Amino acid sequence: MASTTYVEELTCSVCLSLFTDPVSLSCGHSFCRQCFTNFRRTQNLCPYCRARISTAEGNLSTNHILKSLADKAKEEAVRDEKTRGTEWLCPDHDEKLKLFCETDQQLVCVICRDGEKHDGHKFKPIKEAASARRRELDEAIQFHTSDNSSVEHLAKQQEKEMTKTKTKSCQLRTQISSQFEEMHQFLKKREDQIKNELQEKEEKTLTKMRGNLESIELILSERKEKEVMMKSAQDIPDSEGFLQWWNERSLSEVEALKNRDMPPPERHGEDTTETQGATKERPYKSRVDDLKVTPVSLSLGPYESHLQFFVWKEMLQVINPLPERLTLQTVSQKLTISNDRRSVFCTPRNVESAHSARHQSQQSQLLSNSKFSTGQHCWEIEVGSGAFWELGVKTFWGGFWLKLFGSKTMCLRYRNQKYTVHGMDTEKQILLRERPRKIALYLSCATKELSFYNADDMSLIYTLVCNWEDVSAYLNIGECDGVDSDPLTVCWY
C-alpha cells in the first residue's frame, strides 16, 4: 500500500488527483498538463506559489519520471482496492472498523477500543460520527460559498474604482490641455511637467489598486480551491471513507475557518450527552472583514481647479486666474474696512477711543461674506510688512454649542517675526527663507485640505487638514509691541 506522503508528492494541487501527463514549471512545481493549461488561460501564474510564468514556458515537456511514478501509484491503488474490497479492516487486528475514537479522531475496531492505547477514550458509532461531521462540512461549504460571493463583490467594486480613477484622470488631462492651450507657446514645458505629475499619480494610484485587487483575487482563488476540495467529499458514499478523508484533508481546513477568539454557541434543548466530545460548532470568521477596497484618491490639488493661477508668476501676460473675489465684514470697532471692502486696517487710536468699552473689548477679527462647503477655492491676501496678522478659515458651532465653544479657527499666524500654523490638533512653528508679501490660500472641500502658499513664487508653506463644513475666509490683524500692522488687502484679478 502506497504511503500517504508518497501519494501526496504525486498529487496535482489543482485537481487533487494523481498526476496525468505531468509538466514541471521553472519554479519547481508540477501539475497535470490539462490542469495547468486551463489555469493559464485566466492567469499567467503558477497555481501553487503564484510566481509569474515566462512566455518561454509555452510548450512544456512531460516530466516522465513523475509520470512513471504516478502511473505506478495508480496501479498500486487499484490493487489495494481489489484486495480490501468493500470492508474497512483494522490494520492491527483484521477486524471490521465499527467505531470512531473521538479522542484520537480515527477509526478503530472493538479490540482497539478495549486495548491500552485507547484506554479512557470516547467512542461513537461510525455512522453517527460521520453524520455529525457531514453536517459541519455542509455548513462550512455554505459559508465558503457565501463568503466567496462577498469577496467577488469586493473585487468588482475595486474594478469600478479603478475605472473611475482612469475616467477622472482622462477628464483632468483634457482640462489641463484646454487651459494650457492659451499659453501653449510659452508654457509647453510646464504643461508636460504637470501631465507627467498626473501620470505618475495615476500610475501610483492604479498600482496600489492593482496590488489590492490581486490580493483579493488571490484569496478568492485559494478559497475557491478549498471550496471545490470540500464539495468533492459530498460524493464519498461510505462513512468510513468520508471520515478518513475528513481526518486527512478537511479537518484542518474547517478549523481554520473558525473564529477561535469566540466561544462555541450554546445548544439549548439538545442532548449534550450524545454530542459530548464531538467537534462543537464555532462561528466562522469571514475574510471579507480583513479586506478593503482602495478608493479613488487621484488629485492634482490646486492644479485641478486653479492651474492658471498657480503658474501665473511664470507667464503673467497670458493667464486668466480666477481666485475668489472676497469681500470683508467685521463687528469690531478696532478694525476699519475700506469702501470697496477689500482692505482692512487697524482703527486709529483717537477714533477707537470714542467708542464704548463694549466695542473696545471685542476681538479684532473679520470674515468674508462668502461661505465654502463644496468645491475648490483659492484667494490671495496681501500682508505687506505687518507686525501681526492671521489668515485662514473659520467655522461656527450652532445653538447651545455656539454659546459653549464659540467658533473654531485654523490659520497661518505671523507675530514677533515668527510664523506658526494652527489647526484642529496642530500648532507648529515653521521657518520661511523669505518673508512673503502675499499669501495664497487654497481650500479643497473634496480632499478636506487647507494649504498656504507664498504667492510671490507659489511655493507651498504648509497644508492643514480641514474637516469642517460651511467655513468662511478668516483674517485677523492687530498691533504687536505697540506697532500697528500694515493693512491686509484681498487681491482681486
Secondary structure as GFF3:
##gff-version 3
##sequence-region A 1 493
A	DSSP	alpha_helix	4	9	.	.	.	ID=ss1
A	DSSP	beta_strand	22	24	.	.	.	ID=ss2
A	DSSP	beta_strand	30	32	.	.	.	ID=ss3
A	DSSP	alpha_helix	33	40	.	.	.	ID=ss4
A	DSSP	three_ten_helix	55	57	.	.	.	ID=ss5
A	DSSP	alpha_helix	64	84	.	.	.	ID=ss6
A	DSSP	beta_strand	99	101	.	.	.	ID=ss7
A	DSSP	beta_strand	106	108	.	.	.	ID=ss8
A	DSSP	alpha_helix	110	114	.	.	.	ID=ss9
A	DSSP	three_ten_helix	116	118	.	.	.	ID=ss10
A	DSSP	beta_strand	123	125	.	.	.	ID=ss11
A	DSSP	alpha_helix	126	181	.	.	.	ID=ss12
A	DSSP	alpha_helix	184	232	.	.	.	ID=ss13
A	DSSP	three_ten_helix	233	235	.	.	.	ID=ss14
A	DSSP	alpha_helix	239	245	.	.	.	ID=ss15
A	DSSP	pi_helix	246	250	.	.	.	ID=ss16
A	DSSP	alpha_helix	251	257	.	.	.	ID=ss17
A	DSSP	alpha_helix	272	275	.	.	.	ID=ss18
A	DSSP	three_ten_helix	287	290	.	.	.	ID=ss19
A	DSSP	alpha_helix	302	305	.	.	.	ID=ss20
A	DSSP	alpha_helix	307	310	.	.	.	ID=ss21
A	DSSP	three_ten_helix	316	318	.	.	.	ID=ss22
A	DSSP	beta_strand	328	329	.	.	.	ID=ss23
A	DSSP	beta_strand	335	337	.	.	.	ID=ss24
A	DSSP	beta_strand	343	346	.	.	.	ID=ss25
A	DSSP	alpha_helix	349	352	.	.	.	ID=ss26
A	DSSP	alpha_helix	357	360	.	.	.	ID=ss27
A	DSSP	beta_strand	365	372	.	.	.	ID=ss28
A	DSSP	beta_strand	376	382	.	.	.	ID=ss29
A	DSSP	beta_strand	388	396	.	.	.	ID=ss30
A	DSSP	alpha_helix	399	405	.	.	.	ID=ss31
A	DSSP	beta_strand	407	415	.	.	.	ID=ss32
A	DSSP	beta_strand	418	422	.	.	.	ID=ss33
A	DSSP	beta_strand	427	430	.	.	.	ID=ss34
A	DSSP	beta_strand	438	444	.	.	.	ID=ss35
A	DSSP	beta_strand	449	454	.	.	.	ID=ss36
A	DSSP	beta_strand	459	465	.	.	.	ID=ss37
A	DSSP	beta_strand	471	478	.	.	.	ID=ss38
A	DSSP	beta_strand	488	490	.	.	.	ID=ss39
###
